[in-house]
Amino acid sequence: MVAGPRRRDLGELIRLGQSVGEQLRGPVADTVRTKVHGWRDPRAKLLRRRRRAKRSTAAWSGATALGGVWVGIDAAHAELFSTVGGFTSMIVTALFLYCTSGSVRKLVTLQRQPLPPAVPPPVRLPPAGSAAREPMRRLAEAEASLAELLVQLGTPRPGGLAPLPAESLAHAQESATEAATALRAVAAQLAAVERARTIAPASQRGPLDQGITDLRRRLDEGLDGYLALIGTAGQAVIASSPVSPNEALLDASDRLSGLASALRELSGPDDYR
């Protein structure tokens, strides 16, 4: 007689736990993605290296100053210290000074290196089970990869290869940002159509199914274009392209920009309404 109410109570607790888990999953996943983004962002990496170099320079400078005081005391009170003690203080201070000069050179080099553009912050992925989730996950990874490649292309490389012009890198970044924005707009449309399909009458689900298929195809085509730009940038980094790396990067950027424009035109406000 008591098993029935207890079973119902247990079922309610399970459903409550699932509901709380669903509510927490989004914020927790967003927090993790934000942490990973901050760690992989080339701009944030360079800023962290500068901060570490500043702390190291300050520490070695302080140690050198203390060593100088030690040497000064030995020099002023030579009669109170043995020759070995004075020689030791000079050697230790010289080592501190050497480390300080190396730390200063590293800090100057890092300060002269231009800051790369910040990677766009991570966005929340479509819900699990959505046809748009996997393309958006791959897009987020591709954005981080492209940012790293553009940093490599903007700095002198081994073998004396000069960095690519800043205008070419800016054009590539602008085209990539434009394409990513267009792709996320298509993904938002796809998620909206999927939600509509779940509540629409069975007689109206056919056109919505077709709309989901078309939107997913657009996402795949746009993502392929984005990845093509990354492939071109990667070849430019290793200078393995049969044509000029700069020309190849500009050509790929132009193609991606055209693809982004096509996505915006195809995903007009009247689609699938």
Secondary structure, 3 states (H helix, E strand, C coil): CCHHHHHHHHHHHHHHHHHHHHHHHHHHHHHHHHHHHHHHCHHHHHHHHHHHHHHHHHHHHHHHHHHHHHHHHHHHCHHHCCHHHHHHHHHHHHHHHHHHHHHHHHHHHHHHCCCCCCCCCCCCCCCCCCCCHHHHHHHHHHHHHHHHHHHHHCCCECCCECCCCHHHHHHHHHHHHHHHHHHHHHHHHHHHHHHHHHHCCHHHHHHHHHHHHHHHHHHHHHHHHHHHHHHHHHHHHHCCCCCCHHHHHHHHHHHHHHHHHHHHHHCCCCCCC
